[in-house]
Amino acid sequence: MKKFKYRLQALLKMKEHIEKERQKLLATSAKKVQNQQEHLKSVEDDRNDTVEHQRENVSERFTVAEMLVVSRYLHKLKRESILGEELLRALKQEEEAKRQELLKATRERKKYEKLREVQQDKHNSTMETVLAKENDETGVNTFRQKTKERS
């Protein structure tokens, strides 16, 4: 019996490789988004800690210089937060683009896998038909021999 050979196997392997590469790119992009979210959270925590510290020290005396330092630090944190939000938005857009590329690569791979399955099913049915014909031929020949021997 003839063994099934998929003629587009090399192309299928290439599509699988492309899909794996796109998965890696998406994972890298998702990691960047996660890191940026963690950075924004740390900036927000710093801001909250500074504000809380200032609330605790309101009852004590403080100088204008101390107040300016705290004010500038809070302004710096706010600026970092705004820039971080913009960067996060850009990173999320990049992540979504990578996800779409991965979906496209997955669809391409599945298309070739489906074609392979269809061709293999066709091959299997052809082989079953050939085997059935051979069995029928063997049966007919055996029957002819037995009837020839009897007569």
N, C-alpha and C positions, 0 to 999 in steps of 0.2 A: 504494500500500500504506500502510495506516495505521501511524503510528509508535507505538512502545510508550511509554506514559506511566505511571509508577508514582505512584499517587494518594497514597501515604504517604511520598513523598520528603522532605517537610518534617520529618516525624516521624523519619525515618531520619537526616537531618542533625542534628537535635536530639540524638538518641541518640549519634551520633558525637562531637558537641561535649561532651556529658556525659562520655563515655569519655575524651576528651583532658584534660578538667579533672581527672578522677579520676587520670589518669596523672601529671599535674603534682603533685597533692596527695601521691601515693605517692612521687614522686621527692623532694619536700620532706621528707617524713617519713623516708625512707631516708637522706637527707643529715644529718638531725638525729641519727639513730642512729649514723651513721659518725662525726660530729663528737664525740659523747659517747664512743664507743669510743676515739677518738684522745686525748681528754682523760684518760680513765682510764689509758691507756697512758703518757701523760706524767706523771701522778701516780705511777704505779708506777715509772717510770724515776727520778723525783726521789727516791722513797723508797729505791730501790736505790743510787743515787748517794750519798745521805746515809749509809746504812748502810756502804757501802764506804769512804767518807771516814772514818767513825768507826773502822773496823777498822784503817785505815792509821795513824791517830793514837793508837791504844791504847798503843803503846810510849812515846809522849811523855807529858809531864805535862799534865793538864787539870784545870780547876776544876769545882766543883760547879755553878757558874752556867752554864758551857759545856754541861755534861751536861744541865741542866734545859732550856736553849734547844733542844738537839738532841732531847731527849725530847718537848718540847712540839711541835716541828716535825713529828716523826714521828707524834705523836698527831693533829695537824691533818691530815696526809696520809692517815692511816688513816680519819679521819672523812670527809674528802672522797671517799675511795675507796668507802666504804660508801654515802654519799649518791649518788654517781655511779652505783653499781650499781643502786640503786633507781630512779633516773631512767632509766637505760638499760632496765631492765625495763619501765617505763611506756612509754617511747618505742617499744620493740619491740611492745608490745601495740597501741599506736596505729598502728604501721606495718602490723601484721597486719590491723587493722580496715580500714585504707585499701586494703589488697590485696584484701580480701573485697569491698569496695565496687566496686573496679575490675573484679573478676571478674563481679560482678552486672551492671555496666554493659556489659561486653563481651558477656555472654550476651544481654542485651536487644538490643544492636545486631545481633548475629548472627541473632537471631530475625527481625528486620525485613529483614535482608539475604537470609535464606533465603526469606522470604515474597516478596520482590522477584524472586528467581531463579525461584521456582515460577510466579509470575504472568507473568514474561517468557517462560518455557518454554511456558506455556499460550498466550500471545499468539502466539509463533512457530509453534507447531503449528497454531493456528487460521489464521494467515496462510498457512501452507503448504497447508492444506486448501483455503482460498479460491483460492489461486493454481492448485492442481491442478484445481479445478472450472472455473476460467476457461479453463485450457489445454484441458481436456476439451471444454468448450463450443465453444471456438474450433476445435478439431480436428473436432468433429461438424459444425459449420456449414461448414467448408471441405469436408469429405467430401460433405455434402448438395449444396453448390454444384457440385462437380465431377461428381457423379452426375446432377444436374439438367441440366448442360451436355451431358453425353454422351447423354442420352436425348432 
